[in-house]
Every structure is written in C-alpha cells, then in structure tokens.
Amino acid sequence: MSTATSPSLAQSLRHLAVGRRPLWTFARILFLVLGTALALKYVVALRKIESTSMLPTFREGSVHVIYRLAYRPGNPPARGDIIAIRTSGETVMYVKRVIALPGETISILRGTVQINQQPLEEPYTSRRRAPWNLPARTLGPSEYYVIGDNRDMTLEQHELGAIEAERIVGKVVR
C-alpha cells in the first residue's frame, strides 16, 4: 500500500476530532451548546429536593426535571400535579403537590383534607398523618393550594398554602 493514498495518523486523528469539514463541526457544536442553554433556560430545569416535605414521593437529595412549558395558557395545573413554585428569584423553588383548584374551598380536619366539605382521597401520603387542623378557605380565581406529601411532620414544619398561578414554574417530571 502506498503512503501517498493512505491518510497519515495525524490526518486520521484530525478527521476524528473535527471531521473533514471543521467549520461545519464548529457550527454543529455551537448549535448544540446554544440549543442546550436555551432548553435549560426556557423548557426544563433541574432541581434537587432539599427537604423531607415530599416524602414518601421524593427523597431528600433526589434530583428532578421541571418541565416549564407544562402549563401553557388553556392547560392549567390539575389536582394531584407536583409543581415547582418560585419563591424568590429564578433559582429558589419549592416542590409541592396541588390539592385544591381555583374557586374551591379547602380545610383540613384532624389531618384529612376537605375540598368543598368532601374528604380528599390522597393515596400518595402515608397512612399515618399528624392531626392538622386548618379553617376553611375559598381560593381566588388564580389561586392553587399546595402542600407536601409528608403529613407525618408537624404543621409548623411545612411550607403550604395558597399560591398565585404566576408563581408556578412548571410540572415536576419524575
């Protein structure tokens, strides 16, 4: 075999690293980097669970994807959805479950959630629940009531309550 027709080792490595058309390779890399950056800013977010308030559904320290486009206009959150809620800025978020929808009346009696005076079935919580009591409250037209799944904790240890729809970042994807 002649050395004039076979590629040298240096040429082979160069082709392997940047391809036969380096400008196209650079353009593809740039497109992938920009596309990934835009997707992470506007489509998905990654968040680590920092507390035990979502046990047994999510463990503390687990990482989950938040789909930011889940609740486009005309597609509001549903009861039972696990959502990310903006607290301050873009990076601090809570992860909670939606249990009451706009216009509904919610109360908690001896640990049982009542929606419009009817007990809410919650298979995602543990059977043992702390005896929480909260008076009835009717949600506004753009309010959702959220709470963590870990009802063994005392009420004072939880961040829960009515939130405005504009604070919802997206749906947590398991």
GROMACS elastic network, one bead per residue, 0.5 to 0.9 nm:
[ bonds ]
;  ai    aj funct       b0    kb
    1     4     6  0.87951   500
    1     5     6  0.79445   500
    1     6     6  0.76694   500
    2     5     6  0.59005   500
    2     6     6  0.67248   500
    3     6     6  0.53276   500
    3     7     6  0.74776   500
    3     8     6  0.78600   500
    4     7     6  0.76250   500
    4     8     6  0.89287   500
    7    10     6  0.80559   500
    7    11     6  0.59970   500
    7    12     6  0.63012   500
    8    11     6  0.52146   500
    8    12     6  0.62251   500
    8    13     6  0.86827   500
    9    12     6  0.50527   500
    9    13     6  0.61819   500
    9    14     6  0.85677   500
   10    13     6  0.52070   500
   10    14     6  0.61422   500
   10    15     6  0.86341   500
   11    14     6  0.50040   500
   11    15     6  0.61010   500
   11    16     6  0.84728   500
   12    15     6  0.51454   500
   12    16     6  0.61081   500
   12    17     6  0.86150   500
   13    17     6  0.60541   500
   13    18     6  0.85689   500
   14    17     6  0.50918   500
   14    18     6  0.59607   500
   14    19     6  0.69320   500
   14    20     6  0.80828   500
   15    18     6  0.54661   500
   15    20     6  0.52757   500
   15    21     6  0.82992   500
   15    22     6  0.85221   500
   16    19     6  0.56367   500
   16    20     6  0.82706   500
   18    21     6  0.71896   500
   18    22     6  0.52656   500
   18    23     6  0.85983   500
   18    24     6  0.88594   500
   18    25     6  0.59632   500
   18    26     6  0.78132   500
   19    22     6  0.58418   500
   19    24     6  0.83757   500
   19    25     6  0.64735   500
   20    24     6  0.88386   500
   20    25     6  0.85000   500
   21    24     6  0.55772   500
   21    25     6  0.64314   500
   21    26     6  0.88696   500
   22    26     6  0.60948   500
   22    27     6  0.85486   500
   23    26     6  0.50599   500
   23    27     6  0.61281   500
   23    28     6  0.86306   500
   24    28     6  0.61254   500
   24    29     6  0.85916   500
   25    28     6  0.51421   500
   25    29     6  0.62411   500
   25    30     6  0.86148   500
   26    29     6  0.51163   500
   26    30     6  0.61120   500
   26    31     6  0.85503   500
   27    30     6  0.50834   500
   27    31     6  0.60855   500
   27    32     6  0.86257   500
   28    31     6  0.50363   500
   28    32     6  0.61600   500
   28    33     6  0.86337   500
   29    32     6  0.51263   500
   29    33     6  0.61632   500
   29    34     6  0.85891   500
   30    33     6  0.51807   500
   30    34     6  0.60929   500
   30    35     6  0.83601   500
   31    34     6  0.52511   500
   31    35     6  0.58471   500
   31    36     6  0.84153   500
   32    35     6  0.50409   500
   32    36     6  0.59688   500
   32    37     6  0.84869   500
   33    36     6  0.52163   500
   33    37     6  0.61608   500
   33    38     6  0.86489   500
   34    37     6  0.50730   500
   34    38     6  0.61151   500
   34    39     6  0.85180   500
   35    38     6  0.51861   500
   35    39     6  0.60653   500
   35    40     6  0.85881   500
   36    39     6  0.50676   500
   36    40     6  0.61321   500
   36    41     6  0.85852   500
   37    40     6  0.52168   500
   37    41     6  0.62144   500
   37    42     6  0.86782   500
   38    41     6  0.50672   500
   38    42     6  0.59487   500
   38    43     6  0.75338   500
   39    42     6  0.53922   500
   39    44     6  0.61013   500
   39    45     6  0.84637   500
   40    43     6  0.59194   500
   40    44     6  0.50671   500
   40    45     6  0.56201   500
   40    46     6  0.81871   500
   41    44     6  0.68064   500
   41    45     6  0.70862   500
   42    45     6  0.81296   500
   42    68     6  0.66814   500
   42    69     6  0.79140   500
   43    66     6  0.83274   500
   43    67     6  0.60813   500
   43    68     6  0.50741   500
   43    69     6  0.59682   500
   44    65     6  0.65071   500
   44    66     6  0.53895   500
   44    68     6  0.54684   500
   44    69     6  0.79327   500
   44   170     6  0.84614   500
   45    64     6  0.83181   500
   45    65     6  0.57132   500
   45    66     6  0.50264   500
   45    67     6  0.68138   500
   45    68     6  0.73065   500
   45   170     6  0.89245   500
   46    63     6  0.67170   500
   46    64     6  0.57045   500
   46    66     6  0.61590   500
   47    50     6  0.89053   500
   47    62     6  0.83820   500
   47    63     6  0.55014   500
   47    64     6  0.54911   500
   47    65     6  0.65252   500
   47    66     6  0.73495   500
   47    84     6  0.89637   500
   47    91     6  0.89226   500
   47    93     6  0.83035   500
   47    95     6  0.89832   500
   48    60     6  0.79340   500
   48    61     6  0.57911   500
   48    62     6  0.56114   500
   48    64     6  0.64015   500
   49    52     6  0.79830   500
   49    54     6  0.84015   500
   49    58     6  0.74484   500
   49    59     6  0.71435   500
   49    60     6  0.52326   500
   49    61     6  0.51427   500
   49    62     6  0.55280   500
   49    63     6  0.62345   500
   49    64     6  0.77239   500
   49    94     6  0.83930   500
   49    95     6  0.74993   500
   50    53     6  0.88744   500
   50    59     6  0.88422   500
   50    60     6  0.55656   500
   50    61     6  0.59177   500
   50    62     6  0.82438   500
   50    94     6  0.88243   500
   51    54     6  0.74302   500
   51    55     6  0.87384   500
   51    59     6  0.80555   500
   51    60     6  0.52750   500
   51    61     6  0.77513   500
   52    55     6  0.55201   500
   52    56     6  0.83824   500
   52    58     6  0.78772   500
   52    59     6  0.66147   500
   52    60     6  0.54108   500
   52   148     6  0.87025   500
   52   150     6  0.70630   500
   52   153     6  0.89225   500
   53    56     6  0.86257   500
   53    58     6  0.85550   500
   53    59     6  0.89408   500
   53    60     6  0.84419   500
   53    95     6  0.87380   500
   53    96     6  0.82089   500
   53   147     6  0.84208   500
   53   148     6  0.50719   500
   53   149     6  0.62761   500
   53   151     6  0.78820   500
   53   153     6  0.77070   500
   53   157     6  0.83369   500
   53   158     6  0.67262   500
   53   159     6  0.84019   500
   54    57     6  0.57246   500
   54    58     6  0.53947   500
   54    59     6  0.71651   500
   54    60     6  0.81015   500
   54    95     6  0.76237   500
   54    96     6  0.69737   500
   54    97     6  0.83493   500
   54   125     6  0.89001   500
   54   147     6  0.85917   500
   54   150     6  0.53365   500
   54   151     6  0.88777   500
   55    58     6  0.52536   500
   55    59     6  0.58830   500
   55    60     6  0.78456   500
   55   125     6  0.78867   500
   55   126     6  0.85281   500
   55   148     6  0.78106   500
   55   149     6  0.58566   500
   55   151     6  0.85989   500
   56    59     6  0.67952   500
   56   124     6  0.74586   500
   56   125     6  0.69271   500
   56   126     6  0.72046   500
   56   149     6  0.68970   500
   56   150     6  0.65957   500
   57   124     6  0.68387   500
   57   125     6  0.80119   500
   57   149     6  0.69689   500
   57   150     6  0.84388   500
   58    61     6  0.86042   500
   58    62     6  0.67823   500
   58    63     6  0.89988   500
   58   149     6  0.88755   500
   58   174     6  0.88945   500
   59    62     6  0.56357   500
   60    63     6  0.88354   500
   64   172     6  0.67001   500
   64   173     6  0.64850   500
   64   174     6  0.61177   500
   65   171     6  0.83906   500
   65   172     6  0.58406   500
   65   173     6  0.52742   500
   65   174     6  0.69194   500
   66    70     6  0.88801   500
   66    83     6  0.78237   500
   66    84     6  0.69846   500
   66   169     6  0.78400   500
   66   170     6  0.57591   500
   66   171     6  0.54319   500
   66   173     6  0.57889   500
   66   174     6  0.87523   500
   67    70     6  0.57725   500
   67    71     6  0.88324   500
   67   169     6  0.81958   500
   67   170     6  0.52802   500
   67   171     6  0.52436   500
   67   172     6  0.62660   500
   67   173     6  0.66502   500
   68    71     6  0.73678   500
   68    72     6  0.87718   500
   68   168     6  0.88707   500
   68   169     6  0.58195   500
   68   171     6  0.66219   500
   68   172     6  0.87643   500
   69    72     6  0.58716   500
   69   169     6  0.85944   500
   69   170     6  0.65198   500
   69   171     6  0.81486   500
   70    75     6  0.75041   500
   70    76     6  0.83513   500
   70    77     6  0.83166   500
   70   170     6  0.58891   500
   70   171     6  0.59257   500
   71    74     6  0.77292   500
   71    75     6  0.51658   500
   71    76     6  0.52877   500
   71    77     6  0.63934   500
   71   168     6  0.85458   500
   71   169     6  0.86327   500
   71   170     6  0.65207   500
   71   171     6  0.75692   500
   72    75     6  0.54965   500
   72    76     6  0.71592   500
   73    76     6  0.70087   500
   75    78     6  0.87796   500
   76   165     6  0.86992   500
   77    80     6  0.85712   500
   77    81     6  0.64711   500
   77    82     6  0.88618   500
   77    83     6  0.82297   500
   77    98     6  0.75477   500
   77   101     6  0.82359   500
   77   144     6  0.85485   500
   77   165     6  0.88813   500
   77   170     6  0.88936   500
   77   171     6  0.80916   500
   78    81     6  0.56582   500
   78    98     6  0.69994   500
   78    99     6  0.83554   500
   78   100     6  0.85966   500
   78   101     6  0.74266   500
   79    82     6  0.88144   500
   79    97     6  0.78730   500
   79    98     6  0.51757   500
   79    99     6  0.51115   500
   79   100     6  0.61964   500
   79   101     6  0.67412   500
   80    97     6  0.58656   500
   80    98     6  0.52549   500
   80    99     6  0.58616   500
   80   100     6  0.86773   500
   80   122     6  0.85800   500
   81    96     6  0.84386   500
   81    97     6  0.56475   500
   81    98     6  0.54899   500
   81    99     6  0.80890   500
   81   171     6  0.70499   500
   81   172     6  0.80108   500
   82    95     6  0.68488   500
   82    96     6  0.55818   500
   82    98     6  0.63218   500
   82   146     6  0.88980   500
   82   170     6  0.87982   500
   82   171     6  0.60315   500
   82   172     6  0.55731   500
   82   173     6  0.81735   500
   83    94     6  0.81701   500
   83    95     6  0.56635   500
   83    96     6  0.56409   500
   83    97     6  0.61430   500
   83    98     6  0.71949   500
   83   146     6  0.87264   500
   83   168     6  0.69249   500
   83   169     6  0.73379   500
   83   170     6  0.57423   500
   83   172     6  0.52900   500
   83   173     6  0.88751   500
   84    93     6  0.60770   500
   84    94     6  0.56072   500
   84    96     6  0.66280   500
   84    97     6  0.88383   500
   84   167     6  0.86013   500
   84   168     6  0.60553   500
   84   169     6  0.53860   500
   84   170     6  0.55967   500
   84   171     6  0.62988   500
   84   172     6  0.64534   500
   85    92     6  0.84482   500
   85    93     6  0.51910   500
   85    94     6  0.51321   500
   85    95     6  0.63089   500
   85    96     6  0.75979   500
   85   163     6  0.83860   500
   85   167     6  0.55847   500
   85   169     6  0.55318   500
   85   170     6  0.76160   500
   86    89     6  0.70221   500
   86    90     6  0.66283   500
   86    91     6  0.76066   500
   86    92     6  0.62060   500
   86    94     6  0.67327   500
   86   166     6  0.88260   500
   86   167     6  0.52012   500
   86   168     6  0.62610   500
   86   169     6  0.61622   500
   87    90     6  0.81017   500
   87    91     6  0.84732   500
   87    92     6  0.57849   500
   87    93     6  0.54880   500
   87    94     6  0.70973   500
   87   167     6  0.73897   500
   88    91     6  0.74690   500
   88    92     6  0.57965   500
   88    93     6  0.75922   500
   89    92     6  0.63642   500
   89    93     6  0.86910   500
   90    93     6  0.77257   500
   90   169     6  0.89162   500
   93   169     6  0.83715   500
   94   159     6  0.84073   500
   95   147     6  0.88261   500
   95   148     6  0.76561   500
   95   172     6  0.77838   500
   96   146     6  0.57749   500
   96   147     6  0.53800   500
   96   149     6  0.76648   500
   96   159     6  0.88474   500
   96   160     6  0.80591   500
   97   145     6  0.83794   500
   97   146     6  0.53000   500
   97   147     6  0.54877   500
   97   148     6  0.58880   500
   97   149     6  0.71170   500
   98   101     6  0.75406   500
   98   144     6  0.66292   500
   98   145     6  0.58927   500
   98   147     6  0.68175   500
   98   148     6  0.88683   500
   99   106     6  0.87553   500
   99   113     6  0.84899   500
   99   115     6  0.84534   500
   99   120     6  0.84103   500
   99   144     6  0.76181   500
   99   145     6  0.57901   500
   99   146     6  0.57411   500
   99   147     6  0.71116   500
  100   103     6  0.86025   500
  100   104     6  0.63644   500
  100   105     6  0.77389   500
  100   106     6  0.67121   500
  100   115     6  0.68965   500
  100   139     6  0.80868   500
  100   143     6  0.86736   500
  100   144     6  0.57532   500
  100   146     6  0.71716   500
  100   162     6  0.87253   500
  101   104     6  0.57533   500
  101   105     6  0.86629   500
  101   139     6  0.72850   500
  101   140     6  0.89584   500
  101   141     6  0.87081   500
  101   142     6  0.85069   500
  101   143     6  0.68747   500
  101   145     6  0.66347   500
  102   105     6  0.87405   500
  102   138     6  0.82619   500
  102   139     6  0.53391   500
  102   140     6  0.56531   500
  102   142     6  0.56994   500
  102   143     6  0.51121   500
  102   144     6  0.57047   500
  102   145     6  0.82855   500
  103   138     6  0.61632   500
  103   140     6  0.55112   500
  103   141     6  0.57128   500
  103   142     6  0.82744   500
  103   143     6  0.78381   500
  103   144     6  0.88517   500
  104   115     6  0.66817   500
  104   116     6  0.61866   500
  104   137     6  0.82676   500
  104   138     6  0.55891   500
  104   139     6  0.56676   500
  104   140     6  0.82124   500
  104   144     6  0.89666   500
  105   114     6  0.80319   500
  105   115     6  0.57107   500
  105   117     6  0.75698   500
  105   136     6  0.63050   500
  105   137     6  0.53267   500
  105   139     6  0.62628   500
  106   113     6  0.71558   500
  106   114     6  0.56245   500
  106   116     6  0.62667   500
  106   117     6  0.75632   500
  106   134     6  0.86108   500
  106   135     6  0.79963   500
  106   136     6  0.53573   500
  106   137     6  0.54181   500
  106   138     6  0.63608   500
  106   139     6  0.78116   500
  106   145     6  0.80746   500
  107   112     6  0.83746   500
  107   113     6  0.59808   500
  107   114     6  0.51575   500
  107   115     6  0.67708   500
  107   116     6  0.82649   500
  107   117     6  0.77169   500
  107   133     6  0.75611   500
  107   134     6  0.54764   500
  107   135     6  0.53056   500
  107   137     6  0.64679   500
  107   138     6  0.89608   500
  108   111     6  0.59204   500
  108   112     6  0.53960   500
  108   114     6  0.57654   500
  108   115     6  0.87659   500
  108   131     6  0.88898   500
  108   132     6  0.64215   500
  108   135     6  0.68119   500
  108   136     6  0.75668   500
  109   112     6  0.52412   500
  109   113     6  0.65312   500
  109   114     6  0.72631   500
  109   131     6  0.75009   500
  109   132     6  0.64782   500
  109   134     6  0.66895   500
  109   135     6  0.81056   500
  110   113     6  0.85180   500
  110   129     6  0.84883   500
  110   130     6  0.75248   500
  110   132     6  0.51828   500
  110   133     6  0.55249   500
  110   134     6  0.88338   500
  111   129     6  0.57927   500
  111   130     6  0.57328   500
  111   133     6  0.64787   500
  111   151     6  0.76695   500
  112   119     6  0.65590   500
  112   120     6  0.72810   500
  112   121     6  0.87430   500
  112   129     6  0.81707   500
  112   131     6  0.80668   500
  112   132     6  0.77567   500
  112   133     6  0.84094   500
  113   117     6  0.89593   500
  113   118     6  0.82127   500
  113   119     6  0.58105   500
  113   120     6  0.55430   500
  113   121     6  0.82278   500
  113   122     6  0.85604   500
  114   117     6  0.51976   500
  114   118     6  0.50200   500
  114   120     6  0.56503   500
  114   136     6  0.85874   500
  115   118     6  0.52045   500
  115   119     6  0.63306   500
  115   120     6  0.63253   500
  116   119     6  0.84512   500
  116   136     6  0.89095   500
  116   138     6  0.88020   500
  117   136     6  0.88055   500
  122   125     6  0.59639   500
  122   126     6  0.87879   500
  122   149     6  0.88390   500
  123   126     6  0.76218   500
  123   127     6  0.83835   500
  124   149     6  0.66262   500
  125   128     6  0.82989   500
  125   129     6  0.81346   500
  125   148     6  0.88593   500
  125   149     6  0.51788   500
  125   150     6  0.63083   500
  125   151     6  0.67711   500
  125   152     6  0.89226   500
  126   129     6  0.67942   500
  126   149     6  0.79083   500
  126   150     6  0.71536   500
  126   151     6  0.71583   500
  126   152     6  0.76001   500
  127   151     6  0.89756   500
  128   151     6  0.76352   500
  128   152     6  0.64490   500
  129   132     6  0.80805   500
  129   150     6  0.82043   500
  129   151     6  0.50362   500
  129   153     6  0.80005   500
  130   151     6  0.59120   500
  130   152     6  0.50770   500
  130   153     6  0.65367   500
  130   154     6  0.63421   500
  130   155     6  0.78769   500
  131   151     6  0.88399   500
  131   152     6  0.88557   500
  131   154     6  0.83870   500
  131   155     6  0.87388   500
  132   151     6  0.84997   500
  132   154     6  0.76025   500
  132   155     6  0.62999   500
  133   155     6  0.86644   500
  134   137     6  0.86200   500
  139   142     6  0.78567   500
  139   143     6  0.56226   500
  139   144     6  0.69413   500
  139   145     6  0.76401   500
  139   162     6  0.72011   500
  140   143     6  0.51745   500
  140   144     6  0.81981   500
  140   162     6  0.89260   500
  140   164     6  0.87135   500
  141   144     6  0.88052   500
  142   163     6  0.83157   500
  142   164     6  0.57598   500
  142   165     6  0.55300   500
  142   166     6  0.82914   500
  143   162     6  0.59629   500
  143   163     6  0.53850   500
  143   165     6  0.58646   500
  144   161     6  0.80752   500
  144   162     6  0.53983   500
  144   163     6  0.54361   500
  144   164     6  0.65203   500
  144   165     6  0.68074   500
  145   160     6  0.75064   500
  145   161     6  0.52266   500
  145   163     6  0.62566   500
  145   164     6  0.89608   500
  146   159     6  0.86983   500
  146   160     6  0.56325   500
  146   161     6  0.55216   500
  146   162     6  0.63988   500
  146   163     6  0.73503   500
  147   150     6  0.87281   500
  147   158     6  0.77200   500
  147   159     6  0.70662   500
  147   161     6  0.66514   500
  148   151     6  0.73093   500
  148   158     6  0.73240   500
  148   159     6  0.77960   500
  148   160     6  0.72072   500
  149   152     6  0.88615   500
  150   153     6  0.62862   500
  150   158     6  0.88279   500
  151   154     6  0.74215   500
  151   155     6  0.80773   500
  151   158     6  0.88526   500
  152   155     6  0.89363   500
  153   156     6  0.81554   500
  153   157     6  0.63986   500
  153   158     6  0.73861   500
  154   157     6  0.54984   500
  154   158     6  0.71566   500
  155   158     6  0.55085   500
  155   159     6  0.83933   500
  155   160     6  0.87778   500
  156   159     6  0.79524   500
  160   163     6  0.87697   500
  163   166     6  0.83698   500
  163   167     6  0.69606   500
  163   168     6  0.82147   500
  164   167     6  0.57528   500
  164   168     6  0.75671   500
  165   168     6  0.55552   500
  166   169     6  0.79544   500
  168   171     6  0.83321   500
